[in-house]
Amino acid sequence: MNKFTNIKKAKNMSQSFWQETNRLGLIGIEVNYQDDGMMLDQNQHEFINMCSYSYLGLDGHPDIIKGAVEAIIKAKTLNSTISRVRVCLEMLSDTEAALSKFYQCEALTVSTCAAASCALLPLLASGALTKEVAPLMIFDKHAHFSINLMKPICADETDIESAPHNDLNFVEDLCKKNKLVAYVADGVYSTGGHAPVKDLMYLQDKYGLILYFDEAHSISAYGKNGIGFVLDEMGGNLNEKTFIVASLNKAFGASGGLILMHKTIDKDIVLRYGGPLSWSQRVNTPGLGAIMASLKIHQSPELAIRQKQLTNNIQYFDSLTSSPYKDDKLAIRFVGIDSEEKTMAASKAAYEAGFYTSPLFFPIVPRGKSGLRVMLRSDLSEKAIKRFCDVINRFTKSEKEGK
Ligand SMILES: Cc1ncc(COP(=O)(O)O)c(C=O)c1O
């Protein structure tokens, strides 16, 4: 028992912090969007969300909203109420064909990014995607919760290992000792940093290493036309030994999860045996309309303009603060604060000043490494970033000065 997950332990260790965060009113916030992008909470307090996943500000884009509305009217239904393996809306096939063309590989949609990992990881573990050879699976220690949840299931199909974060020697060592190895990681990590994709590609070339990346925080925000960090590092081509899952609900500005795989992977096997892919829920018709509208934006000059605005905001934030992954050009920043109590006080002060930012602590980040997670966006003004940094720097500065 508890060889790969220990939810009871994690819950017991973190519960008091969640309770404290709740007491301070930093979770359970109910909001309405205002016309100017601000949020209004249940106490009529207006604030800017500094932890939005909408890195390019596409979530409220008029074309995407219009695409969603028009699609549901055209489809005459919110969803098809039968497994897609049996009967599938033409709109779903058309959307996946457009995504496949855009990413130049096989693209499948699924209800969420977590459902994409739930569909794909057990199949990968079984050997069904690798000519019936079950690979040894290495999970990066910092891989997302939705990936870690699948460890016990994968372990029932093959041998699995947990690797220290981004430890290439660990991976290479196991490549030398095993016939086939798969490495599972986030492309861009939700608490900052990224996978060493180029080095992993070297191991792929040398040992035939299978690579599985969660690009939830990267698709659209990075790369030419928003192909994402991993595909960009790979020169835009997804090879037959690499799998990507992503969220279409974050920078992409639509809804659902995405699976990207090489055209040679048997799509029918994935659809028939990929659990949530073939059950009753999938991206609904407004979601499909939103995806198509967002794809058009991805193929227009607007995407690069938004990416540039994002980069400018990241650089401006970095010029005002100090964080471990400074200069990596990624939108997620983790501002370390020396204690959980102070982290919460900083988050509370920011909220009172009109900014929401998540306090993070164990088990989301390692014990003793608490801090604030900040997610930068293209549609934040420099004035807002400066005001926000002035508030949080009060807490990080006093830490440095030993106050
Ligand atoms: C890295 C990563 N992967 C997967 C998910 C889950 O995404 P979804 O909500 O689309 O299932 C998240 C959640 O935000 C995430 O941060």
The ligand as a Tripos MOL2 file, in Angstrom:
@<TRIPOS>MOLECULE
LIG
   16    16     1     0     0
SMALL
NO_CHARGES

@<TRIPOS>ATOM
      1 C1          0.5030   20.7280  -15.4650 C.3       1 LIG1
      2 C2         -0.9810   20.4820  -15.3990 C.ar      1 LIG1
      3 N1         -1.4790   19.4130  -16.0340 N.ar      1 LIG1
      4 C3         -2.7900   19.1380  -16.0150 C.ar      1 LIG1
      5 C4         -3.6860   19.9500  -15.3510 C.ar      1 LIG1
      6 C5         -5.1180   19.6000  -15.3710 C.3       1 LIG1
      7 O1         -5.7270   20.2940  -16.4380 O.3       1 LIG1
      8 P1         -7.2850   20.1020  -16.6920 P.3       1 LIG1
      9 O2         -7.9720   20.9710  -15.6990 O.co2     1 LIG1
     10 O3         -7.4900   20.5240  -18.1080 O.co2     1 LIG1
     11 O4         -7.5730   18.6690  -16.4890 O.co2     1 LIG1
     12 C6         -3.2150   21.0670  -14.6660 C.ar      1 LIG1
     13 C7         -4.1690   21.9320  -13.9260 C.2       1 LIG1
     14 O5         -4.2120   23.0890  -13.9530 O.2       1 LIG1
     15 C8         -1.8380   21.3510  -14.6800 C.ar      1 LIG1
     16 O6         -1.3420   22.3980  -14.0170 O.3       1 LIG1
@<TRIPOS>BOND
     1     1     2 1
     2     2     3 ar
     3     2    15 ar
     4     3     4 ar
     5     4     5 ar
     6     5     6 1
     7     5    12 ar
     8     6     7 1
     9     7     8 1
    10     8     9 2
    11     8    10 1
    12     8    11 1
    13    12    13 1
    14    12    15 ar
    15    13    14 2
    16    15    16 1
@<TRIPOS>SUBSTRUCTURE
     1 LIG1         1 GROUP 0 **** ****
